[in-house]
Amino acid sequence: MSRFFLALTLAALSATAQAPANSKTYESVDAVLWTQTSAEYQANARQVYVAARAALDRALATPRWVAALEANYVGAQPLPPAVILDLDETVLDNSAYRAQLAKAGQRFTEETWKKWVMESRAGLVPGAREFLLYARMRGVTIYYITNRECSGDASDPTRKNLQALGVPGALICRTGTSDKSPRRSEVAGMYHVLLLIGDDLNDFVTAATTPEARQKQMEQYGSLFGDRWFILPNAMYGSWDRFYGDDLSKKLSALKP
């Protein structure tokens, strides 16, 4: 081997050895790139909302249709219809924020996230606007149960973002626990909740704390997905990846070759 090619080989090995320093940042690049550029992501998102629209029509024609596990309609008077959606990566597309982090070699922090929220410039997930406008046209009340810190008043940056995008709906923001079940229960006490739409298992049920237990939840509730629960694709982040943190060895050991 010539000295030239030996030098190139050593340089490549050295670069490879140094790569894990930013591994968490660069592990997410493919997920962000897929979300922002692939026709496949757009197709996935749109077909979720097309299916949700068809389910909404079925729900409106079916008395006492139940989507929220927290609902209890036994002996209750008929309630007005509503749908509950998550906000981030369900209606609002924050992939530009994730792209900023990747390009800067940074990781998620509460500080950078709050700065992004204040900018009020998240985009729309494909298919969301059409579904939301259709639901409003059918007389269905729209609620966003989000773990953003927001107020929902006219000066709130999240409210401004939604208004700029031309989509209707009322915000139910995080005020204490991140568990969304109490807030779903609140809405279900006032409305007949027809559909739940989100991008994380916690948008439908309080998710278990281990991958194995979450799989059991899927066995228990899996038949609801595609019927009255609709989940958007999100490979960028979620409660699913909290079991592994930044530990690459844990992630590799979880893979099933």
trRosetta pair geometry for C-beta under 8 A, 3 or more apart (Angstrom, degrees):
i j d omega theta_ij theta_ji phi_ij phi_ji
1 5 5.3 -114 -173 84 93 115
1 6 5.2 114 125 -63 116 91
1 9 7.7 -16 178 -3 147 144
2 5 5.0 86 58 14 86 97
2 6 6.7 -145 95 -7 43 90
3 6 5.4 -57 -145 39 32 116
3 7 6.2 37 156 -24 67 104
4 7 5.9 -56 -155 31 26 110
4 8 6.7 24 150 -16 62 105
5 8 5.4 -49 -147 36 39 114
5 9 6.3 42 153 -22 67 104
6 9 5.7 -54 -150 35 31 112
6 10 6.4 28 154 -17 65 106
7 10 5.8 -55 -147 37 30 109
7 11 6.3 32 154 -21 64 107
8 11 5.7 -56 -148 36 30 112
8 12 6.4 30 154 -20 65 106
9 12 5.8 -55 -150 35 30 110
9 13 6.4 28 153 -17 65 106
10 13 5.7 -55 -148 38 32 111
10 14 6.2 35 153 -22 65 106
11 14 5.6 -54 -148 35 30 113
11 15 6.4 31 154 -19 64 105
12 15 5.8 -53 -148 35 31 110
12 16 6.4 32 153 -20 64 106
13 16 5.7 -54 -149 35 32 113
13 17 6.4 34 153 -22 65 105
14 17 5.7 -54 -150 33 31 112
14 18 6.6 21 155 -14 64 109
15 18 5.9 -64 -150 39 31 106
15 19 6.7 54 150 -50 64 94
16 19 5.7 -32 -154 -5 35 121
18 21 6.0 -23 174 -2 68 118
19 22 7.2 -81 -175 49 51 80
19 23 6.5 78 136 -77 79 85
19 26 7.6 -69 -176 47 96 153
20 23 4.4 -13 -145 -38 55 124
20 248 6.8 -91 -137 -9 113 153
22 25 4.6 -39 176 38 91 120
22 26 5.7 75 119 -13 94 104
22 105 5.4 -56 -133 -153 140 98
23 26 6.1 -71 -143 49 31 97
23 27 5.8 43 159 -36 70 104
23 246 7.6 122 80 -172 99 90
23 248 5.9 -28 132 -66 154 131
24 27 5.8 -46 -144 22 27 116
24 28 7.4 19 159 -14 56 105
24 107 5.9 14 108 -100 127 119
24 246 4.7 -44 -75 -128 131 102
25 28 6.6 -77 -175 32 30 104
25 29 7.7 44 140 -46 65 93
25 101 6.8 -145 -135 143 94 90
25 102 5.9 146 177 -123 88 57
25 105 5.4 48 171 -150 173 48
25 106 6.8 112 -108 57 124 19
25 107 6.2 -106 -76 -72 85 73
26 29 5.2 -16 -156 -14 55 119
26 102 7.2 105 -97 -148 46 93
27 30 7.9 -56 173 23 39 97
28 31 5.2 -60 -161 42 61 115
28 32 5.9 56 145 -20 86 104
28 98 6.5 -116 149 -176 130 114
28 101 7.8 1 83 95 143 117
28 102 6.2 -134 88 -85 100 112
28 236 6.1 61 -160 -149 107 68
28 237 7.6 5 -124 -58 129 84
29 32 6.0 -60 -149 40 31 106
29 33 5.9 30 156 -19 67 112
29 102 5.2 128 -94 -153 79 139
30 33 5.6 -56 -141 41 29 113
30 34 6.1 34 157 -23 65 105
30 235 8.0 -56 106 121 84 134
31 34 5.8 -51 -147 33 28 112
31 35 6.5 27 154 -18 61 107
31 98 7.9 -72 98 156 99 149
31 235 4.0 -144 -133 109 107 99
31 236 4.6 163 133 -87 124 55
32 35 5.7 -56 -150 37 32 112
32 36 6.2 15 159 -8 67 113
32 95 5.6 145 -149 -162 80 95
32 98 4.7 -160 -102 116 122 118
32 99 5.4 161 171 -76 137 71
32 102 5.9 -140 33 -20 158 149
32 236 5.8 74 -74 -109 69 112
33 36 6.1 -65 -141 45 27 101
33 37 5.6 -25 179 23 66 120
33 38 7.7 76 130 -30 67 97
34 37 7.1 -77 -120 52 14 80
34 38 4.8 -11 -159 -3 59 134
34 40 7.3 -45 -167 70 95 109
34 41 5.6 132 148 -52 77 124
34 235 6.4 14 67 50 138 136
35 38 7.4 11 -40 29 10 98
35 41 5.3 158 -123 -143 38 163
35 93 7.6 168 164 -156 115 105
35 95 4.6 -166 112 -104 129 142
35 98 7.9 52 54 63 145 142
35 234 7.9 34 -96 -128 128 55
35 235 7.2 -158 -52 46 102 91
35 236 6.2 -19 -28 -46 148 117
36 41 8.0 32 5 55 19 157
36 95 5.1 -175 -66 135 94 144
36 96 7.9 109 -101 -71 124 58
36 99 6.7 45 -50 -67 153 131
38 41 4.6 99 73 -1 99 96
38 42 7.2 -166 102 1 60 83
39 42 5.6 -58 -155 41 41 112
39 43 6.1 44 148 -24 71 106
40 43 5.6 -53 -146 36 31 113
40 44 6.4 36 154 -22 64 104
41 44 5.7 -54 -151 34 32 113
41 45 6.4 26 156 -15 66 107
41 126 7.8 126 124 17 78 130
41 233 6.4 -133 -136 81 75 131
42 45 5.9 -57 -147 39 30 107
42 46 6.1 25 159 -16 66 111
42 126 4.7 79 -145 -16 75 169
43 46 6.0 -58 -142 40 27 108
43 47 6.1 22 162 -18 64 110
44 47 6.3 -63 -148 36 23 104
44 48 6.7 28 154 -23 61 104
44 232 7.7 108 130 -159 100 61
44 233 4.6 8 134 -2 147 133
45 48 5.8 -54 -157 28 32 114
45 49 6.9 18 155 -8 65 106
45 125 5.3 -144 -160 170 138 95
45 126 4.2 108 93 62 128 94
45 127 5.3 -179 134 21 83 118
45 128 7.8 -45 170 -37 113 84
45 232 5.9 30 -117 -144 80 101
45 233 6.8 -100 -64 33 74 94
46 49 6.0 -63 -153 42 35 103
46 50 6.2 36 152 -21 70 107
46 126 5.0 -51 -58 132 85 111
46 127 4.1 164 -116 -60 52 124
47 50 5.4 -48 -140 37 37 114
47 51 6.2 38 158 -18 66 105
47 127 7.8 -104 4 -81 24 162
48 51 6.0 -62 -153 39 26 108
48 52 6.2 27 150 -21 64 109
48 127 6.7 138 64 93 79 154
48 197 7.6 120 153 -146 114 107
48 230 5.2 130 -174 174 94 112
48 231 7.2 -112 -133 76 134 32
48 232 5.6 -168 74 -93 173 65
48 233 8.0 -163 -37 -10 138 77
49 52 5.2 -48 -140 36 37 115
49 53 6.4 44 156 -25 65 98
49 126 7.7 -149 12 117 135 62
49 127 3.2 167 33 150 142 120
49 128 6.2 -136 -91 -77 146 37
49 130 6.6 106 139 70 136 99
49 131 4.2 -117 -164 -45 108 132
49 230 7.7 122 -81 148 39 150
50 53 5.8 -50 -153 29 31 112
50 54 6.9 28 151 -14 62 103
50 127 6.7 -84 -32 -143 72 131
51 54 5.8 -54 -153 37 35 110
51 55 6.3 35 150 -19 67 107
51 226 6.5 -51 162 -145 145 68
51 230 6.4 163 91 -116 106 127
52 55 5.5 -55 -147 39 34 113
52 56 6.3 43 151 -28 66 100
52 131 5.8 26 86 -138 120 139
52 195 6.0 97 -158 -168 98 156
52 197 6.0 22 -119 -89 150 127
52 230 4.6 -69 -79 -17 108 168
53 56 5.5 -47 -150 27 32 115
53 57 7.0 35 151 -18 61 99
53 130 7.7 -43 -67 123 141 96
53 131 5.5 -131 -66 -118 97 84
53 134 5.7 16 -128 95 113 157
54 57 5.8 -50 -157 31 36 112
54 58 6.7 34 147 -16 65 104
55 58 5.5 -53 -151 37 38 112
55 59 6.1 41 151 -24 69 106
55 194 7.9 153 131 150 90 99
55 195 6.1 107 109 -95 120 123
55 227 6.6 139 -126 174 128 30
55 228 6.2 177 176 -94 132 48
55 230 7.3 -175 30 -49 151 122
56 59 5.6 -53 -145 35 31 113
56 60 6.4 32 157 -20 65 105
56 83 7.0 -39 -107 -70 113 134
56 131 8.0 145 -16 -162 145 92
56 134 7.4 129 75 117 153 111
56 135 6.2 -109 -145 -100 158 88
56 138 6.8 138 146 55 122 164
56 140 6.9 -73 -161 -40 122 165
56 194 6.2 79 -128 126 68 138
56 195 6.1 -56 -83 -25 81 137
57 60 6.0 -55 -148 34 28 109
57 61 6.6 14 156 -7 62 112
57 138 8.0 -131 -90 -113 63 154
58 61 6.0 -72 -154 45 30 103
58 62 6.0 14 155 -14 69 121
58 65 7.7 133 120 -109 78 152
59 62 5.8 -69 -139 42 29 105
59 65 4.3 -164 -147 107 78 164
59 67 7.5 -8 -123 -45 141 116
59 81 7.5 126 125 -142 110 130
59 194 3.9 107 148 -161 151 112
59 195 6.6 -128 -26 -46 163 89
59 228 6.8 105 -85 -113 123 101
60 81 6.4 -17 -103 -87 83 167
60 138 6.4 -98 -78 171 158 131
60 140 7.6 -97 -81 -68 116 115
60 194 7.0 1 -58 -121 64 153
62 65 4.4 82 92 -61 108 113
64 73 5.7 180 -140 105 96 151
64 192 7.8 -109 -115 -143 36 124
65 192 7.4 82 62 165 77 111
65 194 5.8 38 99 -129 122 76
65 228 7.0 179 169 -103 104 137
66 71 5.4 -159 -146 75 101 136
66 73 6.8 -142 -87 4 111 126
66 193 7.5 43 -154 71 51 84
66 228 7.6 79 97 145 42 171
67 71 7.6 73 57 -3 51 139
67 83 8.0 11 58 -127 163 65
67 84 7.7 -178 105 29 127 101
67 193 4.9 -112 59 123 102 90
67 194 5.6 59 -13 142 132 17
67 195 5.3 -159 -110 -96 165 17
67 196 5.2 173 155 -16 116 87
67 224 7.7 124 -145 -168 65 117
67 228 4.1 -144 -107 159 93 121
67 229 6.8 150 -161 -63 95 68
68 71 4.4 103 77 -26 96 102
68 84 6.9 64 -77 13 115 140
68 184 5.1 -179 -146 169 124 111
68 185 7.6 174 157 -81 131 42
68 187 7.3 172 -71 83 164 101
68 188 4.5 -132 85 -80 148 131
68 193 4.1 41 -12 75 115 149
68 196 6.5 120 -81 -59 69 118
69 181 8.0 -43 72 -132 106 101
69 184 7.8 42 48 121 72 142
69 204 7.9 80 -9 162 112 68
69 205 6.1 45 7 -101 147 92
69 221 8.0 -56 -69 -112 130 131
70 181 6.0 151 -68 -168 129 79
70 184 4.8 133 21 108 140 101
70 185 3.8 -111 170 -85 141 76
70 188 5.0 160 95 28 95 152
71 185 8.0 -168 -66 -123 43 55
71 188 3.9 -129 -87 -167 79 130
71 192 7.9 70 -143 -139 145 48
71 193 5.9 -150 -62 34 133 110
72 76 7.5 123 113 -30 63 130
72 188 7.7 88 12 137 58 120
73 76 4.7 -97 -157 37 58 123
73 79 7.4 -117 -117 3 108 118
73 192 7.3 46 -96 -114 136 88
76 79 6.7 -8 139 -36 126 105
78 192 7.1 -27 -171 -48 65 137
79 190 6.9 141 -159 144 126 32
79 191 5.4 158 148 -151 120 23
79 192 4.1 154 77 -39 98 83
80 139 7.9 -107 -164 149 101 98
80 141 6.4 65 124 -7 116 120
80 190 8.0 -20 48 145 95 75
80 191 5.6 -53 79 -125 75 81
80 192 6.6 -165 90 17 23 91
81 138 7.9 -45 84 121 141 103
81 139 7.0 83 51 107 110 84
81 140 4.8 -57 110 -116 109 82
81 141 7.0 162 97 20 54 78
81 191 6.7 58 177 -175 13 99
81 192 5.1 -45 -99 72 54 101
81 194 5.3 18 -161 -31 104 123
82 140 6.2 143 -112 -177 27 78
82 141 4.2 -34 -104 71 92 94
82 142 7.1 178 -158 -76 78 21
82 143 6.0 28 175 -3 124 107
82 187 6.2 -127 104 174 151 112
82 190 7.9 43 -12 94 149 87
82 191 3.6 24 3 155 127 152
82 192 6.8 142 19 65 75 48
82 193 5.5 -37 77 -100 91 59
82 194 6.9 168 72 7 36 86
83 135 5.7 -69 14 -148 136 149
83 140 5.7 40 -10 155 97 128
83 141 7.7 178 23 85 59 51
83 142 5.9 -12 62 -113 91 66
83 143 7.3 -173 90 32 46 73
83 193 7.1 106 -114 -157 29 68
83 194 5.6 -50 -81 59 78 93
83 195 4.5 -3 -130 58 104 95
83 196 7.6 -175 -167 -78 73 28
83 197 6.8 23 168 1 114 109
84 143 5.1 -23 -110 75 70 103
84 144 7.9 141 -162 -102 59 19
84 145 5.7 10 -170 -3 109 113
84 184 6.2 66 -166 -119 175 86
84 187 5.9 131 -81 88 121 163
84 193 5.8 -7 -11 -145 109 119
84 195 7.4 -164 38 94 61 57
84 196 5.3 -12 72 -113 99 70
84 197 7.4 175 95 28 52 69
85 90 5.5 177 176 133 97 133
85 91 5.8 78 138 -40 137 117
85 142 6.9 -8 10 -167 113 93
85 143 7.3 163 27 87 67 51
85 144 5.5 -33 77 -106 87 67
85 145 7.6 163 78 24 34 71
85 169 7.3 -48 43 -140 119 152
85 196 7.7 158 -88 -163 40 45
85 197 4.5 -16 -112 69 84 102
85 198 6.8 165 -162 -71 52 63
86 89 7.5 -17 114 68 123 73
86 90 4.0 119 77 -4 91 153
86 91 7.5 -174 96 0 57 89
86 144 7.2 44 173 -158 15 77
86 145 6.7 -49 -97 72 51 74
86 146 6.5 106 -163 -95 59 68
86 197 6.9 -124 19 106 76 63
86 198 3.7 80 -9 -123 123 88
86 199 6.0 -114 74 14 146 78
86 200 6.9 110 -91 28 167 91
86 203 4.4 -63 -49 -115 122 133
87 90 6.1 88 66 52 3 105
87 91 5.4 -53 -146 44 48 108
87 92 5.5 14 162 13 80 111
87 144 4.7 63 -73 -175 98 123
87 145 7.9 -154 -23 74 91 30
87 146 3.9 -4 7 -91 128 125
87 148 6.4 -51 68 -6 147 121
87 158 7.4 7 -178 -165 155 126
87 171 7.7 23 -76 -122 140 91
88 91 7.9 -34 -57 50 16 70
88 92 5.4 -39 -105 70 49 105
88 94 5.6 -8 -153 -7 100 130
88 122 7.7 -94 -118 -143 77 159
88 146 6.8 101 -9 -141 87 110
88 148 7.1 129 -34 -51 116 107
88 199 7.7 -93 101 35 61 132
89 92 7.3 -27 -27 80 31 64
89 93 7.0 75 -104 -114 47 47
89 94 6.5 -66 -55 28 79 95
89 125 6.8 90 -170 -78 32 129
89 199 4.5 -63 111 24 105 168
89 232 6.3 -179 143 98 77 130
89 234 4.5 58 162 -103 142 133
89 236 7.2 -153 -103 44 141 118
90 125 6.3 -106 144 1 17 158
90 128 7.4 115 139 -105 55 127
90 197 6.0 135 -170 130 122 89
90 198 5.3 -56 -90 -134 142 39
90 199 5.0 -144 -68 -21 84 99
90 203 7.2 138 -71 -122 148 162
90 232 5.2 173 -114 12 61 140
91 124 6.8 -43 173 -141 61 73
91 125 5.9 -122 -140 20 15 111
91 128 4.7 138 -131 -162 64 148
91 132 7.4 61 -126 -56 119 137
91 144 6.7 -74 19 -111 147 123
91 162 7.8 20 132 -112 133 99
91 167 6.7 -180 -173 125 123 164
91 169 7.9 -88 -122 34 170 163
92 122 4.1 35 -174 128 108 143
92 123 7.3 127 -163 72 59 36
92 124 7.0 -56 -112 -105 39 42
92 125 7.1 13 49 -22 9 92
92 161 6.7 34 -114 135 130 134
92 162 7.8 -78 -71 -80 110 78
92 165 8.0 -160 -102 -18 79 164
93 96 7.7 77 124 -6 87 87
93 122 5.9 161 65 177 49 87
93 123 4.1 -30 61 75 114 89
93 124 6.0 9 -1 82 107 10
93 125 5.1 149 -61 -68 94 59
94 97 4.7 -22 174 24 91 120
94 98 6.6 94 122 -17 81 93
94 116 6.9 76 -152 148 109 139
94 122 5.1 -37 -82 -122 70 115
95 98 5.3 -53 -151 40 45 113
95 99 6.1 52 148 -26 72 102
95 123 7.8 -36 34 40 91 115
95 236 6.8 -157 -109 -66 80 156
96 99 5.4 -49 -146 34 34 116
96 100 6.6 43 151 -25 63 98
96 121 7.4 -59 74 112 151 100
96 122 7.4 -168 35 -118 111 53
96 123 7.1 104 -15 -6 118 105
97 100 5.7 -48 -155 28 33 115
97 101 6.9 33 149 -17 63 102
97 112 7.6 139 -169 141 103 99
97 113 7.2 67 179 -116 145 60
97 116 4.3 34 -109 -135 126 155
97 122 7.7 -27 -21 -95 113 89
98 101 5.7 -51 -153 34 37 113
98 102 6.5 36 151 -19 67 105
98 236 5.3 -57 -112 -162 167 137
98 237 7.6 -161 -100 -15 129 113
99 102 5.7 -54 -147 36 34 111
99 103 6.2 30 157 -16 67 108
100 103 6.1 -60 -147 39 27 107
100 104 6.2 9 160 -4 64 115
100 106 7.8 -21 125 49 75 120
100 112 7.8 -169 105 180 123 124
100 116 7.7 -177 40 -92 147 118
101 104 6.1 -71 -145 47 25 100
101 106 4.6 -104 -149 78 73 89
101 107 6.5 69 -172 -118 124 11
101 108 6.5 -16 -115 -67 160 56
101 112 7.0 108 -85 133 100 155
102 105 7.7 30 -178 -71 29 32
106 109 7.6 -68 167 -4 112 106
106 112 6.8 127 135 -60 142 166
108 112 7.0 -139 -151 66 42 118
108 113 6.5 36 -164 -54 88 112
108 237 7.3 59 -45 -100 153 154
109 112 4.9 85 57 12 89 97
109 113 6.8 -156 89 -6 44 90
110 113 5.6 -59 -144 41 31 114
110 114 6.1 33 158 -22 67 106
111 114 6.1 -55 -148 34 26 108
111 115 6.6 27 152 -19 61 106
112 115 5.5 -52 -151 35 35 116
112 116 6.5 39 151 -21 66 103
113 116 5.6 -53 -152 34 33 112
113 117 6.5 34 152 -19 66 104
114 117 5.6 -51 -147 35 34 113
114 118 6.4 37 153 -22 64 105
114 149 7.8 -12 -109 50 99 118
115 118 5.8 -56 -153 33 30 113
115 119 7.0 36 149 -27 61 102
116 119 5.8 -54 -160 23 35 115
116 122 7.8 71 157 -63 100 93
117 120 7.6 34 167 -65 43 52
117 148 6.5 151 -125 -148 141 119
117 150 7.8 -132 179 -76 133 103
117 157 5.6 114 147 96 75 133
117 158 6.5 -25 -167 -65 102 88
118 157 5.1 -133 -128 -78 36 168
119 157 7.4 74 42 -169 24 134
120 157 4.5 -133 -65 -169 99 85
120 158 7.4 -149 -109 -77 84 22
120 160 4.6 -26 -137 93 150 110
120 161 4.1 -150 -157 -68 75 85
120 164 6.7 106 152 6 109 141
121 161 7.0 -113 -39 -118 18 102
122 161 5.6 40 39 -170 93 139
123 165 7.6 130 -160 -106 37 125
124 128 5.2 -144 -177 55 98 120
124 129 5.5 9 -175 -37 156 104
124 165 5.3 141 -61 -162 111 133
124 167 7.1 140 -112 -37 123 136
125 128 4.6 85 67 -31 87 125
125 232 6.3 -19 -172 -145 153 153
127 130 5.9 -64 -158 42 47 110
127 131 6.1 42 153 -20 79 110
128 131 6.0 -66 -154 39 30 108
128 132 6.1 23 158 -17 69 112
128 167 6.9 -12 130 -111 103 150
129 132 5.8 -61 -145 39 30 109
129 133 6.2 24 162 -15 67 109
129 165 7.0 -134 -88 155 115 99
129 166 6.7 39 -139 88 123 95
129 167 5.5 -115 -113 -85 75 105
130 133 6.2 -58 -145 39 25 106
130 134 6.3 26 155 -19 61 111
131 134 5.7 -62 -151 38 29 112
131 135 6.3 29 154 -21 67 106
132 135 5.7 -51 -146 33 31 111
132 136 6.5 30 155 -16 63 104
132 142 6.0 45 -146 -110 91 160
132 167 4.9 38 95 -155 159 100
132 168 6.0 174 159 47 109 78
132 169 6.5 -66 -151 -41 125 116
133 136 5.8 -52 -149 37 33 111
133 137 6.3 37 151 -22 64 106
133 167 7.5 -100 -51 -124 80 67
133 168 7.3 116 -93 10 53 106
134 137 5.5 -54 -148 35 32 114
134 138 6.5 25 154 -14 65 107
135 138 5.8 -61 -150 40 31 107
135 140 4.2 -75 -180 68 86 124
135 142 5.9 100 105 -72 134 108
136 139 7.7 57 179 -64 33 16
136 140 6.8 -95 -78 59 27 72
136 142 6.6 -48 -69 -17 87 121
136 168 4.9 73 -76 47 144 151
140 194 6.8 -67 -136 25 129 137
141 170 7.5 -11 178 11 98 117
141 191 6.0 -113 58 -115 128 147
142 168 5.7 114 40 109 137 90
142 169 3.7 -74 111 -103 115 88
142 170 6.9 147 90 15 65 69
143 169 6.6 166 -93 -166 13 93
143 170 5.5 -29 -110 68 66 91
143 172 5.8 18 -176 -8 108 116
143 187 5.3 -136 41 -114 170 143
143 191 7.9 174 -15 34 130 155
144 162 8.0 -138 -11 -92 157 148
144 169 5.2 77 -25 146 101 130
144 170 7.0 -169 22 87 78 39
144 171 5.3 -27 67 -109 107 57
144 172 6.7 178 85 26 52 71
145 172 4.8 -21 -104 72 66 113
145 180 5.1 100 142 -153 132 116
145 183 4.9 144 -136 115 122 132
145 184 6.4 -38 -59 -67 169 72
145 187 7.4 -105 -61 -19 119 139
145 203 7.6 150 78 -139 108 77
146 150 7.0 19 85 24 127 126
146 158 7.5 -170 84 -168 162 156
146 171 6.6 -41 24 -152 118 90
146 172 7.1 143 22 74 68 58
146 173 5.9 -25 72 -114 92 56
146 174 6.9 -89 110 -25 60 86
147 173 8.0 94 -140 -167 13 58
147 174 4.5 48 -147 -53 51 133
147 178 5.1 27 -126 -140 131 88
147 180 7.5 -89 -59 -69 94 100
148 158 5.7 118 123 -78 156 151
148 173 5.9 -72 84 -136 76 96
148 174 6.5 164 66 11 27 102
149 173 6.4 81 -147 172 24 124
149 174 6.0 -62 -81 66 57 100
150 156 5.1 84 -170 -173 93 132
150 157 7.5 -117 -120 55 104 72
150 158 4.3 -37 -117 24 150 137
150 159 7.1 151 177 -27 125 84
150 171 5.8 -65 101 163 128 150
150 173 4.2 -158 58 -101 78 142
151 155 7.8 7 66 70 131 82
151 156 4.6 -159 54 -81 86 126
151 159 7.8 -57 75 -16 72 126
151 173 6.9 -48 -66 11 17 155
152 156 5.7 23 -16 17 10 162
152 158 7.6 -38 -84 80 49 110
152 159 5.7 112 -152 -67 35 122
152 170 6.9 38 -156 -171 134 69
152 171 3.8 -161 -99 62 105 116
152 172 7.8 21 -66 -71 144 27
152 173 6.3 -148 -36 -21 100 113
153 156 5.3 118 54 -21 59 104
153 159 6.7 -137 78 4 25 162
154 159 6.5 -122 -124 115 21 143
154 160 7.9 71 173 -69 49 81
155 159 7.7 56 62 60 22 126
155 160 7.6 -6 -168 -47 24 114
156 159 4.1 78 71 11 101 110
156 160 6.7 -170 90 -11 51 84
156 171 7.6 -113 103 40 156 162
157 160 5.4 -51 -144 37 35 114
157 161 6.3 42 154 -26 65 102
158 161 5.5 -48 -149 30 34 116
158 162 6.6 31 153 -15 64 103
158 171 6.5 100 109 -105 125 152
158 173 7.8 138 53 -93 155 118
159 162 5.9 -55 -150 37 33 109
159 163 6.3 31 153 -18 66 108
159 171 6.5 -98 -77 -13 88 139
160 163 5.7 -57 -146 39 31 111
160 164 6.2 34 156 -22 66 106
161 164 5.9 -55 -149 34 27 111
161 165 6.5 17 155 -11 62 110
162 165 5.8 -64 -150 42 31 106
162 167 5.5 -88 -167 66 84 93
162 169 6.7 -104 -170 57 145 100
162 171 7.9 -165 -6 -58 154 109
163 166 7.5 41 180 -71 34 32
172 183 5.1 146 140 -168 135 126
172 186 7.4 165 -145 78 148 132
172 187 7.2 -105 -36 -56 160 113
174 177 7.8 -125 -155 87 94 31
174 178 6.2 -7 -128 -105 132 58
177 182 7.2 87 63 17 122 129
178 202 7.7 0 137 170 97 152
179 182 6.5 73 104 3 100 94
179 202 7.6 -119 -129 -161 49 112
179 206 5.6 6 -146 -113 105 111
180 183 5.3 -64 -163 47 62 111
180 184 5.8 66 140 -27 86 101
180 202 6.1 116 14 154 114 89
180 203 6.6 15 49 -117 162 40
180 206 7.7 -175 48 -83 69 72
181 184 5.6 -53 -143 35 33 111
181 185 6.3 38 156 -23 65 104
181 205 7.6 33 -85 -155 107 39
181 206 5.0 -36 -37 -50 130 107
182 185 5.5 -53 -150 34 33 116
182 186 6.6 41 149 -26 64 100
183 186 5.3 -42 -149 26 38 118
183 187 6.8 34 153 -13 64 100
184 187 5.9 -56 -154 38 35 107
184 188 6.0 31 151 -18 68 112
184 193 7.4 35 -169 -98 87 169
184 196 7.7 4 -127 -106 129 123
185 188 5.6 -57 -141 42 30 111
185 189 6.5 39 155 -29 63 102
186 189 6.0 -54 -158 24 27 113
186 190 7.4 2 153 0 59 107
187 190 6.2 -76 -160 45 36 98
187 191 5.6 -33 169 38 78 112
187 193 6.2 82 118 -77 108 119
188 191 6.8 -78 -112 64 27 70
188 193 5.1 -54 -97 -10 83 126
193 196 7.1 33 161 -59 118 83
194 228 7.0 -128 161 -146 52 104
195 228 5.6 -141 -111 -167 60 66
195 229 7.5 163 -163 -87 67 29
195 230 6.6 1 -175 6 114 108
196 203 6.5 158 166 139 108 86
196 204 5.2 127 120 -109 144 77
196 228 6.9 58 20 138 80 77
196 229 5.0 -11 67 -114 101 75
196 230 7.4 172 91 27 54 65
197 203 7.5 -48 109 148 27 135
197 229 7.8 168 -82 -161 41 47
197 230 4.7 -12 -112 68 83 99
197 231 7.7 -176 -155 -80 52 31
197 232 7.3 58 175 -29 88 98
198 202 7.7 -120 149 78 156 57
198 203 2.4 120 -108 119 178 165
198 204 6.3 -146 35 -39 129 81
198 230 8.0 135 24 84 49 58
198 231 6.2 -20 77 -116 65 70
198 232 7.0 -118 130 17 26 92
199 203 6.8 82 33 -9 41 149
199 231 6.3 113 -119 -168 32 74
199 232 4.2 -46 -90 65 91 96
199 233 7.4 -24 -140 79 100 11
199 234 4.1 62 173 -12 128 134
199 238 6.9 -122 127 -99 92 123
200 203 5.2 111 63 -13 73 100
200 207 7.6 -82 154 -33 90 143
200 231 8.0 171 0 -143 14 107
200 234 7.2 -45 -59 56 76 139
200 238 4.9 -177 -104 -150 103 105
200 239 5.4 95 -166 9 121 102
200 240 7.6 -149 -136 -19 84 89
201 204 6.2 -72 -168 41 46 102
201 205 6.6 -43 166 56 83 83
201 207 4.2 90 102 -90 116 122
201 214 6.3 179 10 -151 179 112
201 217 7.0 87 -171 102 133 141
201 239 6.5 -96 43 64 95 127
201 240 7.5 106 -2 -62 112 90
202 205 7.4 -94 -124 76 31 41
202 206 6.6 25 -132 -128 77 36
202 207 4.8 -74 -69 -7 76 110
202 239 5.6 95 -17 -14 120 152
203 231 7.6 144 65 -110 126 85
204 221 7.1 154 134 143 126 148
204 224 7.4 151 -171 102 134 133
204 229 5.1 44 -122 -140 134 132
204 231 7.6 -57 -34 -75 132 104
205 217 6.3 -170 90 -170 142 129
205 221 6.1 -176 -24 -24 149 171
207 214 5.8 14 -169 -110 99 104
207 217 6.8 -145 -135 41 62 170
207 239 5.7 128 64 113 155 152
208 213 3.3 -127 148 118 152 116
208 214 4.9 -152 56 -64 102 61
208 216 7.2 37 -7 55 161 100
208 217 5.7 -173 -7 -30 112 126
209 213 6.6 21 46 55 51 142
210 213 4.6 87 57 10 88 102
210 214 6.9 -153 89 -8 45 86
210 243 7.1 90 -137 -110 48 133
211 214 5.6 -58 -148 37 32 113
211 215 6.5 37 153 -23 65 102
211 240 7.8 67 -105 -153 91 74
211 243 5.9 -67 -39 -11 98 171
211 254 7.6 120 -15 -145 169 125
212 215 5.7 -51 -156 30 32 113
212 216 6.9 33 147 -18 62 102
213 216 5.5 -49 -154 32 40 114
213 217 6.7 45 146 -21 65 98
214 217 5.4 -46 -153 31 39 115
214 218 6.7 43 147 -21 64 98
214 240 7.7 171 143 -109 170 78
215 218 5.5 -48 -154 31 37 114
215 219 6.8 41 147 -20 64 99
216 219 5.4 -47 -152 32 39 114
216 220 6.5 36 149 -18 65 105
217 220 5.5 -57 -149 38 35 112
217 221 5.9 -13 168 20 72 111
218 221 6.7 -73 -127 58 25 77
218 222 4.7 53 172 -71 67 103
219 222 6.1 -7 -106 -10 16 120
221 224 5.2 -34 177 17 81 121
221 225 7.6 86 131 -25 82 88
221 229 7.5 36 157 9 109 160
222 225 6.0 -46 -166 19 49 111
223 227 6.7 11 149 0 66 142
224 227 5.6 -106 -157 55 36 110
224 228 5.7 -57 -166 56 86 87
224 229 4.4 54 130 8 99 118
225 229 4.9 -56 -91 86 53 104
225 230 7.2 122 -154 -94 66 32
225 231 6.2 -28 -136 1 115 109
226 229 7.6 -7 7 72 37 68
226 230 7.0 94 -83 -99 32 72
234 237 7.0 -47 153 56 109 51
234 238 5.6 119 102 -55 115 123
237 241 6.5 -98 -147 38 52 132
238 241 6.1 97 61 7 67 92
239 242 5.6 -37 -159 3 50 122
240 243 7.7 -50 171 8 39 103
241 244 5.9 -63 -170 43 64 104
242 245 7.1 33 -165 -66 43 61
243 250 7.6 -152 126 154 77 132
244 247 5.8 -132 178 58 68 88
244 250 4.5 179 -140 107 83 119
244 251 4.8 79 -172 -71 147 80
244 254 6.7 -84 -85 -7 127 146
245 250 7.2 58 44 48 83 148
247 250 4.0 56 102 7 115 114
247 251 6.8 162 96 -14 64 83
248 251 5.5 -55 -152 37 39 113
248 252 6.2 37 153 -19 71 105
249 252 5.8 -53 -145 38 32 110
249 253 6.2 30 156 -19 65 108
250 253 5.9 -58 -145 38 29 108
250 254 6.4 29 154 -22 63 108
251 254 5.8 -58 -152 32 30 111
251 255 7.2 41 149 -33 61 96
252 255 5.8 -42 -160 12 38 116
